[in-house]
């Protein structure tokens, strides 16, 4: 009896190599398929163009029959067709500028034509030399102005972005920069009212009489003693009580400018307030009595609409009145959260905002060497370590202390860390203050208690940053009238630059024709012949049916020389910008491929670990 061999067990390194080989093979197959599709499409286009040209040569269209019949009378010979069109005057591009909306606002770097040294300047060249020199100087000055404008735009955009990052969004808790502590002083004023030692003899007699009347209001009914509801209610104006008034103020700070308008009310710095009596005297306070509770509205009309103070009244007896005040502060710098005790022990941080927790986690990972860095794709492979200075930081590894906070995965990408940490946030605990109100004849009639509460405020430079951000945005975008005027000026400037370039080309063409008419016409005819070959597909390269490069298939064999000698590339800023964009995209593509490969390796590693754990549990 033959037994089947057990499946081969691969190590994580072997699995990573297999995965990389499979990914590379898939990429090569995709590239080969794309190239084959492009080649087939180009061949089909060339065949269609060739067939169209042959049809035009064999049989003229019906519209040209009359012209062919009149060939014997000075017309075209048989088998030759002509598509006549009006000759342009060279200003077609300038005339169509408004329709095309040109955006190129550059001028030629020089207006002087390139004359060979073997040719002597003509009288026309000498007469135009001074004008062309002045135009070249103006072009150089205009180019310097463009460079200054480009630098100013870049500076404004960069400074505006820095101001936006510094200001941040307080509502979402993304405010950047250090938060400063300020002190909110809470005042609790307790006033004793209608105590026995505060009333006169006549007032005490009235209170005793009211008490007797309440006792007589008890009448037997159905064998039980019930009081009339309307007669049992005590008189609030003579009940011994303590009236509590809660208020507060934000203490001035030398780092912050004093507000010119009215200061925000005390409740603007609170989410909620609760005042309760933990130890009640059942003889004076019913069990169903509710504590004083105030909650800030979700969307108040304005800060000034919030109450400046809160009041409450509690009945008293001869024993002291115990009060407990719970305050839920609303920090102007953003909401703060309590960290789970397990995570707080690791980060040594009990309460903070989101940015503070992320910074603490980053410090923990950096101190223990848990930062994962990918080597630079453009760097040499030899001698490159995972913690190189030029590496790209992609995430952090988890150790035994923080693994449970990230779902027990071996590595966490940076953009997933906030999502994991948000699960371990809890509402911040309130600030609780316990105090007693003494109710004795020797106690003062008004007792004042004050407590200080720390609040986190944004940076004092924030108003200046907001003003700078608004100023920069107004400079970049501008108001509606100025933006419209600038847009019209830009269009006019682009049209004038296009007209200048077009007229300069006409001037150079005419000057070249005056110097060497025969050579000029030969070059022009050669260019037109090449264009005709490209249209008809009758060139040697197109007839062969295959080409070495994509450019030869599309533009013919002389496409490299024609493109290299074109004036499109001469001193054009957009060429430099295109090269920079192309290089940045190449670098971004390399980084994306490195990240994708690392993510695939991480997933494969997690799958292997899961399979190993399942096998281990199955053996158990």
C-alpha positions, 0 to 999 in steps of 0.5 A: 500500500502506497502512502501519499507524500505529505505537502512540502512546508515552506518557510516565510522567506520562501513564500515571500520569494514565490509571491514576488516571482508570481507578481513579477510574472503577472506584470510581465504578462500584462505588459506583453499583452498590452504591447501586442494589442497596441501593435495590432491596433497600429497595424490595422490603422496603417492598413486602413490608411493604405487601402484608403490611399489606393482607393483614391488613386484607382477610382476618383470620387464622383465629385471629381468626374468633371475635373477628370473629363476636363483634363484634355482642356487644361485640367488635371490628368486622368487618375489624379484628384485635387482637393483645393483649399484657400491658402492661409496668410499665416495668421490662422493660429492667431485668429483661432486663439480665442477659440482655443484658449491658449495658456502658453504665456512664454516668449521666444528667448531670442528674436535674432535668426540663426544665420550661418557664419559663411553668409554675410548679413543682408541690408534687411538683416542690418536694418532689423538688427536693432529692433530684434535686439531690443525685442530680445532684451524685452523677452529676457526681462519678461522671462525674469518677471515670469520667474518672479511671478512663479516664485511668488505664487509658489511662496504664497501657496506654500505659506498658505498651506503652512498657515492652514496646517498650523491653524488646523480644524478645532471641531475635528480635533486636528489642530496642529501645534502645542496647546497652552493651559489656561485657568478657569476659575469657578465660583460657588456662592452659597447664601443662607436664607430664612434660617431660624436665627435670621427671622424676627419674632413676628416672622417666627410666629407666622412660621409656627402658625403656618405649621399649625394650619398644615397640621390641622389640614390632616383629615380622616378619610377611609381610615387613613390620614391623607393631606390635601395636596394643595394645603401640604405644599410648604411656603417657599418664601419661609423654608430654611434653605441654601441658594447656590449660584455657580459662575466662573471666569477665564483668568487673564494670561499675558500670552493672550490678547485681551478680548475687545468684545464681551468675554464668553460666559462661564458655560461656554467652557463646559459640556455639562455640569451636575450639582448633587447632594450625596448625603441627604437629610430625609427630614427636609429633602425628599428622596425623589429630589433631582440634582441640578444638571445642565447640558450644553445645547448641541448647536447653540444659536451663539456663545452669548446665548448661553447662561452666564451663571446657574442657580439652585436651591436646597432645603437645610436643617441643622446639619451641614449641607454636603454638595458634589460638583461635577464639571465636564470641561469643553477645551477650546483647543479640541476634545480630549479623551481618556485612554484605556488603562491598559494603553495608558500604562504602556504610553504613560498617558492617561488623558490627551487628544488624538494628536497627543496619543499618536505622538506618544505611540510614535515616541514609543515605537521610535524608542524601541526600534519598531519603525518599519522603513522601506529602502529607497527604490532608486538607491543601490541594493548593496549595503542598504539596511532596513533602517537606512536614513534614506528609507521610507517610513511605512509603519510600525512593528508590534511587540508583546506590549502593544500587539493587542491594541492593533489586532495582533498583527505583526505590522501596522501601516501609518494610515491605519494607526489612528483607526486602531487607537480610536477604539481605545478612547473613552470619554474623559472623566469629569472634574469632581469637587466635594465641599460642605456648606455650614448651617449654624448661627455663627456661620456667615450668611454668604459663603464663597468657594472658588476652584480652578479648572485647567483648560487647553487653548490653542496657540496664542498665535492662531489669530495672527495665523488665521489673518495671514491665511485669509490675506494669502488666500485673498492674494491668490484667489482675489475678489470677484472683480479682480479675479475677472480682470486678472483672467481677462489679462491672462487671456489677452497676454497669452493671445499676444504671446501666441501672435508674437511667436507666430509672427516671429516664425513668419519673419524667420521663414521669409528671411530664410527664403530670401537668403536661400530660396532653393534650399528653403523650397527643398526643405519645405517640399521634403517636409510635405512629402514626409507628411504625405507618406505618413497620411497615405502609409506608402513609406518604406517603413509602413509598407514593410508592415513592422517598425522598430519603434512606436514613433516610426509607426506613427510619424515615419522614419524621420520623426526623431530628427523633425521632433528634435529640431522643432521649435517647440522645445526651445526655452520652454518652461513647460518642458522643464515642468513636464520633466519634473512631473514625469520624474515625480510620477515615476518616483511615486510609482516606484513607492506605490509598488514597494508599498504594495509588495510590502502589503502583500508580504504582510498578508502572506505572512499573516496567512502563514501564521494563521495556518501554523496556528491552526495546525498547532491547535489541530495537533492539540 
